Amino acid sequence: MLRRSTTLSVALLAGALALTGCSSGDPLAEPSASAPDASGEAIVIGSQDYYSNEIIAEIYAQALEAEDIAVDRQYRIGQREVYLPEIEAGSIDLFPEYTGNLLQYWEPDTEARLSDDVYAALQEATPDGLRVLDQSPATDQDSYTVTSEFADEWQLENIEDLAGVDTKLTLGGNSESETRAYGPAGLAETYGIEGVAFTPIEDGGGPLTVKALQDGSIQLAIIYTADPSVAENDLVALNDTKGIFLASHVVPLASDRVDDEAAAIIDRVSAAMSPADLVELNARSVTEELPAAQIATDWLAEQDLGSQTS
């Protein structure tokens, strides 16, 4: 567990940051002419290497800028194992997170499963120097997802129904999922579904994962519930009756440098975002291929929260 790790993987972080056109570079690097000065006034905002998370981060950034609060964008920083040590080390001040997955990172053996319980446990588990702001009604949870054909063939509705599948099962997801609480070992422990193989597919439940499901390379995929590809490709998210996936609301993770004024702005954003909003935001990225900045500007204007394009 990397809870207290402050080791900086410079090469990996720099490579991930290079993926975004909106980023102003490594938060530990010397400031450039286009970046905020070294006074420490700007709030450094990060995001996962996942389009939906980047959209939320950009909404945070524009909402703060609309109130004349300077921000420094550091988007597409990879997965939790990469960016959380940097947040804990103080390199990043504000990050859109997800309550259940974040709690399981810090407390792998947590028994919290329901929304309020998970949030309360997360507040307790958050390291010194950091805090979680208000959780949003918007949710984006991992799920075990199958094709509708596979669900019909084996009469699958709930995860425990996988016990009746009389064929080899392979689970696909980002490589770190293999050892997380909802990987094959967790599936065996929680549901008694044993012998499930794992195939790493490094696109966060994206097109490569969907294609692997459709061509039968995998039978199960870890895909977020707010991903528009679920409806577009007639996929089925199996019901998680035993809570292998914790309730997972969008929640801002903030450093002590995010003051009360900035926190109040972000809390208003969180309160305004619904689960349907998040699906629609994601769909605009996938279907309309709009950049995160435009999607954020439009949503903030619809919510009358104000926006300012980066």
Secondary structure as UniProt FT lines:
FT   TURN            3..4
FT   HELIX           10..17
FT   TURN            18..19
FT   TURN            27..28
FT   TURN            33..34
FT   TURN            38..39
FT   STRAND          43..46
FT   HELIX           51..65
FT   TURN            66..68
FT   STRAND          71..74
FT   HELIX           80..88
FT   TURN            89..90
FT   STRAND          94..98
FT   HELIX           99..106
FT   TURN            108..109
FT   HELIX           115..125
FT   TURN            128..129
FT   STRAND          130..132
FT   STRAND          142..147
FT   HELIX           148..154
FT   HELIX           159..164
FT   STRAND          170..173
FT   HELIX           175..179
FT   TURN            181..182
FT   HELIX           184..191
FT   STRAND          197..200
FT   TURN            204..205
FT   HELIX           207..214
FT   TURN            215..216
FT   STRAND          220..224
FT   TURN            225..226
FT   HELIX           229..232
FT   TURN            233..234
FT   STRAND          235..237
FT   TURN            241..242
FT   STRAND          249..255
FT   TURN            256..257
FT   HELIX           260..272
FT   HELIX           275..286
FT   HELIX           292..302
FT   TURN            303..304
//
